[in-house]
C-alpha cells in the first residue's frame, strides 16, 4: 500500500478541536475532526475508511461550515492512497 505523508496543519487542528467540543456537531463531523487530530504532527495515524466516509459526507453537505469542512478535508488528505490507483 502506498503511504500518504500529509499531516494536519495547526489551523485545521484548531478547527478540528473546536468541532470536537461543539455540542451541535454531528457524530460524522466529530469523527472527521478526531481523525484530523490523529494526523497532527505528533501523531503517526492515518484516516480509516469510516472516518474518510464521514469526512466525504461532511464536505458534500452544504449546511456544514468552513471549520467542519476544513477538518474533513484534512482528514481525507491523510487517507491511505489506493494501491490500485482507483
N, C-alpha and C positions, 0 to 999 in steps of 0.2 A: 504494500500500500504506500502510495506517495504521501509525504507529510507536508502539512501546511505550517510554516513557521511564524505566521502572523500572531500578534498579541494585541490585546485590548489596550488602547491608549488611556491616558489619565482622564480625559473628558468623557469618553464612553464609559469608563469605570465609575465615574461620579454619577452619570446618568443612570447606570445600572443600579448603583446603591440607592439612589432616590426611588427608583422603581420598586426595589425590594421592600422599602419602608412605606410605600404608598398604600394606604388602606383601600383605595379604589382600583388598584392594579389587578388585572385578571391573573389567574394561575399561569396562563400562557406567557403573559408579559413577565411574570416573576421567574418563570423557567428560563426564558431568554436572558433575563438580567443575570440570573445566577450563573448561567453558562458563560456569559461575557466576563463576569468577575473571575471565573475559574481560569480564564485566559490572560489575566493580568500578569505582568512580568514576573511576579513572584511565584506564579503557578506553572505547572507543567501539563495542564489538562488540555483536552480537545473537546469540542462541542459534539455531543452524542446525537443520534438520529432523532430522538424525540424532541430534544431542545431545538434542533435545527428545524424541525417541522413547525414547532411553536413559533420560532423566530420568523419563519416564512409567512405564517398566518398573520403575525403582528405587522410585518412590513406591508402586507397587502390590504390591511384594514384601514380604510380612510378615516376612521374615528380615532386612531391612535396618534399620539403626539410625537413631537420630534425626539424627546428623551427616550421613549419606548422604542421608536424606530432605530435610533442610534444604537441602543443596546442590542437590539435584534440583529442589526447589520453587523455589529462587531462579533456577535456570537457566530453568525454564519460565516464570517471571514476566517474563523478558526475551525470550521468543519473539515474533517479529513477529505482530501480530494479523492474522487472516484478513480480507482486504478484502471478502469476500462475507458476513462475519458467521457463518461456519459453525463 
